[in-house]
Amino acid sequence: MSVSFTTTQQTDLAFQRCLNPACATTLAVDQVAFACPVCGDLIDIVYDWDRLPVPRRLSDFEARWADRLNPLNFSGVWRFRDLLPFSPTDQIVTIGEGQTLLQVADKVGQYIGMNPGRLRLQYEGMNPSGSFKDNGMAAAFTHARMVGARRVACASTGNTSAALAVYCSATTYGFKAIIFIGSGKIAYGKLAQALDHGALTIQIVGDFDDAMHRVRQVADRLGIYLMNSVNPFRLEGQKTIMYRVLEQLGWEPPDWIVVPGGNLGNSSAFGKAFIELKHLGLINRVPRLAVINASGAQTLDQLVGNHGLTWLDGLPDMALAHSYYEKMDADGAKASTIASAIEINRPVNLKKCLRALDFCDGVVRQVSDQEIMDAKARVGAGGLGCEPASAASVAGAKKLREEGVIAPSESVVCILTGHQLKDPTATVAYHGTDQDNFEKVLGSRGVRRAGFANRPVIVPNDLDDIIRSIALYSEPSD
């Protein structure tokens, strides 16, 4: 069932194509292009499925678990390499990514309003760098290796930089990491990873959108391989999150997939995964997709909900988006949310996300920082800690449940994109007793003290006082 090609076969059976059907320029799979060279649109990875060997049923992938000493079968990305067959197997890059968990979460489900057993959390914080980004990096680094790249770069709010730095430092292929971040726009937990793993980190005056603009210019001028999700191979790796979800559900699609927005790479990748699985006859129904923005970075919600932007068979009216961006520029509007991983106003994968929403009968919502932090506290109390951006999925599911869009009996999977230690500052501010710190980190963003905070109990350094406090606060509940 494994797929291995020579370069000639590979460029024949897998290739790159402009997303714009009016252009449809094609490129060989071993070319480097992060935008269509003719019209500038996004690039898609396309496969000639009629000529490729694919499994007759998804459960065939389970056989690979018996060969977990093979690094490709151990990987939660490359175990599914037949569904992203762009690379010869001897060029694949893996560091053991994708050992993730789908967990029934009844405590969180009760908070949302779901029936028991109906909410599951897909926890991507178990990846080597602590976030979902490793799925995409495994595929993008594979392509970088195929084309002989050595210097790799990204703009980042944190998780992309951490994953990039980890893959450079954990592999022996000579990759050098260059990271662009905005001023004060990266959580310390993530910045620590980039620095600790040896990446050249360049901080510019501006936000993520500014950093993204500059890294694309630098990559183009210096011939550096770009690792942001505008790179279509990143999305090929991120498709496998859905394969693992299906695997853990016995290959039965859920009713809903709920995912944070941000740069819209995950939602785009998930839509592509389901489009391909349905085309191949490997699933007979498709989950609905909910993409959740932070209210401080609400571009997708505004364009889809208020401006009527839709896929339109691959020809969406992008003038609506350009007008929206021009107004943001005129108003000096910048993204602002405690969920730093989705603090993005100009999502590069907007068009691909529109395709996913169209195919998956999707919806878009926005949630406040208050809703995000409250949901994050409930996730933590339920046993799986996550960073603020991850909790947007849970907050969004709660909102959709309250609206009656999601029924309590439906099967819902919320994607937790990153580990709780990615952004401990927000967690400590929410639960802690330091009012000045709370005001600086959260109060300034309109977040109030909520009933979900688990504050430390401050007592005198006296044994009797300590014992009284323990008796008062730790009575077991039935």
Secondary structure, DSSP 8 states (H G I E B T S, - for coil): ------HHHHHHHEEEEES-TTT--EEETTS--SS-TTT---EEEEE-GGGS---SSGGGGGGGGGGTTSHHHHSTTGGGGGGS--S-GGG---SS----EEEE-HHHHHHHT--TT-EEEEEGGGSTTSBTHHHHHHHHHHHHHHTT--EEEEE-SSHHHHHHHHHHHHSSS--EEEEEE-TT-S-HHHHHHHHHTT-EEEE-SS-HHHHHHHHHHHHHHHT-EE-STTSHHHHHHHTHHHHHHHHHTTT---SEEEEE-TTSHHHHHHHHHHHHHHHTTS-SS--EEEEEEETTS-HHHIIIIIS----GGG---HHHHHHHHHHHHHHT-----S-GGG--SS-TTHHHHHHHHHHTT-EEEEE-HHHHHHHHHHHHHTT--B-HHHHHHHHHHHHHHHTTSS-TTS-EEEEE-BBGGGSHHHHHHHH-S-HHHHHHHTGGGT----TT--------S-HHHHHHHHHHH-----
